[in-house]
Amino acid sequence: MEAIQAQVRNQTTGNSVRMLRREGWVPGVVYGSDVTSQSIQINGRELDAALRQQTTNKPFRLVVDGTTHDVMVNELQRHPVMGNILHADFKKINMNEKIHTSVPVLMTGDPELGVATLVRHNVDVHCLPGNIPESFLVNVDGFNIGDVVLAADLEVPAGVELLVEPTEVLISVLPVKAKSEESIEAEQEAEAVAEKAAATE
């Protein structure tokens, strides 16, 4: 399990938080049923590196000044433009108790006809934290228009319970949308303008 080092954060005012971020730290909070909410700070680069190696729906080992907590990321706040992490909330968990969480549905491959569309991007599951799948990957190679993937079609690992109806549609293969008359007219006008500009050069 990935381990992330953190430190107790004593200063929680707006100015101190901005200074932390300038120094490369990410302010955060760790909480749970058997731990008092604690303000922490984490090295931004280390947190980014850890999240690149695994998805946020998987458990982490958070070490705060030498004290180890098994946690999951409850919420990440990112900069709307830069994408860097501004704040992280961690929830302490018991690795021996089943939890509810969400697992992304991903597609690979290309249909023979039509366009594969994700109807649901995530599905909820109930399992032990150590059994949480990173994702449900569906290969749509050879699919045709009208084909669908249901929740019942997913390859679910042992010990994992899907919390959606088996008949829930997750992926649907739809016809390629024909260009509208307006878009065709706009393209023709643009071509005419470009031809006129070229003729005057």
FIKE-683354 format. One record per residue (C-alpha): chain; y, x, z; residue number from 1; residue in one letter. Coordinates in steps of 0.1 Angstrom, whole numbers. Layout:
BEGIN
<A, <Y, X, Z>, NUM, A>
...
END
This chain:
BEGIN
<A, <0, 0, 0>, 1, M>
<A, <35, 13, -9>, 2, E>
<A, <55, 26, 21>, 3, A>
<A, <93, 24, 22>, 4, I>
<A, <113, 44, 47>, 5, Q>
<A, <142, 26, 64>, 6, A>
<A, <167, 32, 92>, 7, Q>
<A, <182, 8, 118>, 8, V>
<A, <217, -2, 106>, 9, R>
<A, <242, -5, 135>, 10, N>
<A, <273, -11, 115>, 11, Q>
<A, <273, -45, 98>, 12, T>
<A, <309, -52, 89>, 13, T>
<A, <321, -56, 53>, 14, G>
<A, <338, -22, 52>, 15, N>
<A, <307, -4, 66>, 16, S>
<A, <284, -21, 41>, 17, V>
<A, <306, -11, 11>, 18, R>
<A, <306, 25, 24>, 19, M>
<A, <268, 25, 28>, 20, L>
<A, <264, 14, -8>, 21, R>
<A, <288, 41, -20>, 22, R>
<A, <265, 66, -2>, 23, E>
<A, <234, 53, -20>, 24, G>
<A, <220, 30, 7>, 25, W>
<A, <209, -6, 3>, 26, V>
<A, <217, -28, 34>, 27, P>
<A, <189, -51, 44>, 28, G>
<A, <172, -73, 70>, 29, V>
<A, <137, -74, 83>, 30, V>
<A, <125, -105, 102>, 31, Y>
<A, <94, -125, 111>, 32, G>
<A, <78, -148, 137>, 33, S>
<A, <71, -119, 161>, 34, D>
<A, <100, -96, 154>, 35, V>
<A, <137, -101, 161>, 36, T>
<A, <159, -100, 130>, 37, S>
<A, <169, -64, 125>, 38, Q>
<A, <196, -49, 102>, 39, S>
<A, <183, -19, 83>, 40, I>
<A, <194, 4, 55>, 41, Q>
<A, <171, 18, 27>, 42, I>
<A, <176, 46, 2>, 43, N>
<A, <185, 28, -30>, 44, G>
<A, <166, 52, -53>, 45, R>
<A, <135, 50, -32>, 46, E>
<A, <136, 12, -31>, 47, L>
<A, <141, 10, -69>, 48, D>
<A, <112, 34, -75>, 49, A>
<A, <89, 14, -52>, 50, A>
<A, <98, -18, -70>, 51, L>
<A, <91, -2, -104>, 52, R>
<A, <55, 6, -92>, 53, Q>
<A, <47, -29, -81>, 54, Q>
<A, <60, -64, -82>, 55, T>
<A, <81, -80, -54>, 56, T>
<A, <54, -105, -47>, 57, N>
<A, <31, -78, -33>, 58, K>
<A, <31, -66, 3>, 59, P>
<A, <49, -34, 13>, 60, F>
<A, <47, -12, 44>, 61, R>
<A, <82, -9, 58>, 62, L>
<A, <87, 20, 82>, 63, V>
<A, <119, 16, 103>, 64, V>
<A, <127, 47, 123>, 65, D>
<A, <90, 53, 128>, 66, G>
<A, <80, 17, 135>, 67, T>
<A, <57, 3, 108>, 68, T>
<A, <59, -34, 96>, 69, H>
<A, <38, -50, 69>, 70, D>
<A, <64, -70, 49>, 71, V>
<A, <71, -88, 16>, 72, M>
<A, <104, -90, -2>, 73, V>
<A, <118, -124, 5>, 74, N>
<A, <150, -120, -15>, 75, E>
<A, <168, -93, -35>, 76, L>
<A, <205, -95, -44>, 77, Q>
<A, <214, -76, -75>, 78, R>
<A, <247, -67, -91>, 79, H>
<A, <253, -92, -119>, 80, P>
<A, <263, -65, -144>, 81, V>
<A, <249, -32, -133>, 82, M>
<A, <216, -47, -120>, 83, G>
<A, <214, -24, -89>, 84, N>
<A, <201, -38, -56>, 85, I>
<A, <229, -49, -33>, 86, L>
<A, <209, -64, -4>, 87, H>
<A, <172, -68, 5>, 88, A>
<A, <156, -93, 28>, 89, D>
<A, <120, -84, 41>, 90, F>
<A, <97, -109, 59>, 91, K>
<A, <71, -95, 82>, 92, K>
<A, <36, -108, 75>, 93, I>
<A, <1, -106, 90>, 94, N>
<A, <-23, -90, 65>, 95, M>
<A, <-51, -111, 80>, 96, N>
<A, <-34, -145, 75>, 97, E>
<A, <-33, -163, 42>, 98, K>
<A, <2, -170, 28>, 99, I>
<A, <18, -190, 0>, 100, H>
<A, <35, -171, -27>, 101, T>
<A, <44, -172, -64>, 102, S>
<A, <27, -152, -92>, 103, V>
<A, <43, -147, -127>, 104, P>
<A, <25, -159, -158>, 105, V>
<A, <28, -134, -186>, 106, L>
<A, <17, -134, -223>, 107, M>
<A, <4, -108, -246>, 108, T>
<A, <-5, -109, -283>, 109, G>
<A, <8, -132, -311>, 110, D>
<A, <-4, -166, -323>, 111, P>
<A, <-18, -169, -358>, 112, E>
<A, <5, -198, -364>, 113, L>
<A, <35, -210, -344>, 114, G>
<A, <54, -196, -314>, 115, V>
<A, <39, -193, -279>, 116, A>
<A, <62, -207, -253>, 117, T>
<A, <59, -203, -215>, 118, L>
<A, <61, -238, -200>, 119, V>
<A, <58, -223, -165>, 120, R>
<A, <69, -188, -157>, 121, H>
<A, <52, -188, -123>, 122, N>
<A, <24, -205, -104>, 123, V>
<A, <19, -208, -66>, 124, D>
<A, <-11, -193, -49>, 125, V>
<A, <-26, -193, -14>, 126, H>
<A, <-45, -161, -3>, 127, C>
<A, <-44, -130, 19>, 128, L>
<A, <-15, -107, 12>, 129, P>
<A, <-38, -80, 0>, 130, G>
<A, <-53, -103, -27>, 131, N>
<A, <-21, -114, -43>, 132, I>
<A, <-24, -108, -81>, 133, P>
<A, <6, -90, -97>, 134, E>
<A, <5, -115, -126>, 135, S>
<A, <-17, -138, -146>, 136, F>
<A, <-19, -122, -181>, 137, L>
<A, <-28, -146, -210>, 138, V>
<A, <-37, -133, -245>, 139, N>
<A, <-25, -157, -271>, 140, V>
<A, <-39, -138, -301>, 141, D>
<A, <-53, -162, -328>, 142, G>
<A, <-38, -193, -312>, 143, F>
<A, <-25, -221, -335>, 144, N>
<A, <1, -248, -333>, 145, I>
<A, <-8, -273, -307>, 146, G>
<A, <-29, -250, -286>, 147, D>
<A, <-22, -249, -249>, 148, V>
<A, <-32, -229, -219>, 149, V>
<A, <-39, -249, -187>, 150, L>
<A, <-40, -237, -151>, 151, A>
<A, <-77, -241, -153>, 152, A>
<A, <-79, -215, -181>, 153, D>
<A, <-65, -187, -159>, 154, L>
<A, <-88, -159, -147>, 155, E>
<A, <-83, -163, -109>, 156, V>
<A, <-96, -135, -87>, 157, P>
<A, <-120, -143, -59>, 158, A>
<A, <-102, -153, -27>, 159, G>
<A, <-72, -167, -45>, 160, V>
<A, <-65, -204, -46>, 161, E>
<A, <-42, -219, -72>, 162, L>
<A, <-18, -244, -58>, 163, L>
<A, <-12, -263, -91>, 164, V>
<A, <-32, -290, -109>, 165, E>
<A, <-60, -276, -132>, 166, P>
<A, <-45, -297, -160>, 167, T>
<A, <-10, -282, -156>, 168, E>
<A, <2, -268, -190>, 169, V>
<A, <14, -232, -186>, 170, L>
<A, <17, -221, -223>, 171, I>
<A, <22, -242, -254>, 172, S>
<A, <21, -231, -291>, 173, V>
<A, <49, -248, -310>, 174, L>
<A, <59, -249, -347>, 175, P>
<A, <86, -224, -357>, 176, V>
<A, <119, -243, -357>, 177, K>
<A, <133, -249, -392>, 178, A>
<A, <169, -239, -397>, 179, K>
<A, <193, -268, -393>, 180, S>
<A, <216, -278, -422>, 181, E>
<A, <246, -266, -401>, 182, E>
<A, <231, -231, -397>, 183, S>
<A, <223, -229, -434>, 184, I>
<A, <258, -239, -444>, 185, E>
<A, <273, -213, -420>, 186, A>
<A, <251, -186, -435>, 187, E>
<A, <262, -196, -470>, 188, Q>
<A, <299, -196, -460>, 189, E>
<A, <295, -161, -444>, 190, A>
<A, <278, -148, -476>, 191, E>
<A, <305, -162, -497>, 192, A>
<A, <332, -146, -476>, 193, V>
<A, <314, -113, -477>, 194, A>
<A, <310, -115, -515>, 195, E>
<A, <347, -123, -519>, 196, K>
<A, <357, -94, -497>, 197, A>
<A, <335, -70, -517>, 198, A>
<A, <349, -82, -550>, 199, A>
<A, <385, -74, -538>, 200, T>
<A, <376, -39, -527>, 201, E>
END
